[in-house]
Amino acid sequence: MSGRPLDVLEASLGDRVIVRLKSGDEYDGDLAGYDQHMNLVLEDVTIATDAVSGSESADDGESIEDTTIIRGDNVVSITP
């Protein structure tokens, strides 16, 4: 796999990824699409809010969404 960011995203299409945002929230979902600005489309998403504070409980700040679009400016990291 190439080390270029868009090549890594291309190789990860259809796979599960974890996206961490500036707010500390983490989105765990299937990467359905992206663009050159790293705007992301995730499907079957689990959102863990306040992940930075270390909350582990499934009932504490967690929700499930069908499709989520994340603006690239908010992304801190993407883990394939």
C-alpha positions in Angstrom: 0.0 0.0 0.0 1.3 3.4 -0.9 2.0 6.0 1.8 0.0 8.7 0.0 -3.1 9.6 1.9 -5.6 9.4 -1.0 -4.1 6.1 -2.0 -4.7 4.7 1.5 -8.3 6.0 1.4 -8.8 4.4 -2.0 -7.5 1.0 -0.7 -9.8 1.4 2.3 -13.1 1.9 0.4 -15.7 -0.5 1.7 -13.6 -1.3 4.8 -14.2 -0.3 8.4 -12.4 2.8 9.5 -12.2 4.9 12.6 -12.3 8.7 12.2 -11.2 11.0 15.0 -12.5 14.6 14.9 -11.1 17.8 16.4 -13.9 17.6 19.0 -12.6 14.3 20.2 -15.6 12.3 18.8 -14.8 9.1 17.0 -16.8 7.7 14.1 -16.5 4.0 13.4 -18.0 3.0 10.1 -17.6 1.6 6.5 -15.8 4.1 4.2 -18.2 4.6 1.3 -16.5 7.5 -0.3 -14.2 10.5 -0.1 -12.9 13.5 -2.1 -9.6 15.4 -2.6 -10.5 17.5 0.5 -10.8 14.3 2.6 -14.5 14.9 3.1 -15.7 11.4 4.0 -18.9 9.4 3.6 -19.3 6.6 6.2 -22.1 4.0 6.4 -23.3 1.9 9.3 -21.7 4.4 11.7 -21.2 4.1 15.4 -20.4 7.5 17.0 -18.6 7.6 20.3 -18.7 11.1 21.7 -16.1 12.5 24.0 -13.8 9.6 23.2 -10.8 11.6 24.3 -12.0 11.6 27.9 -11.7 7.8 28.0 -15.3 6.9 28.4 -15.7 3.2 27.7 -19.4 2.6 28.3 -21.5 1.7 25.3 -24.4 3.7 26.8 -22.4 6.8 27.4 -22.4 9.1 24.4 -22.8 6.5 21.7 -25.2 6.5 18.8 -25.7 4.6 15.5 -26.3 6.2 12.1 -26.9 4.8 8.7 -24.9 7.3 6.6 -22.7 10.2 7.8 -20.8 12.8 5.8 -17.8 14.3 7.6 -16.2 17.5 6.5 -12.4 17.0 6.0 -11.6 20.1 7.9 -12.8 18.4 11.1 -10.7 15.2 10.7 -7.7 14.7 12.9 -7.0 11.0 12.0 -8.4 8.1 9.9 -7.4 4.6 11.0 -8.0 2.0 8.3 
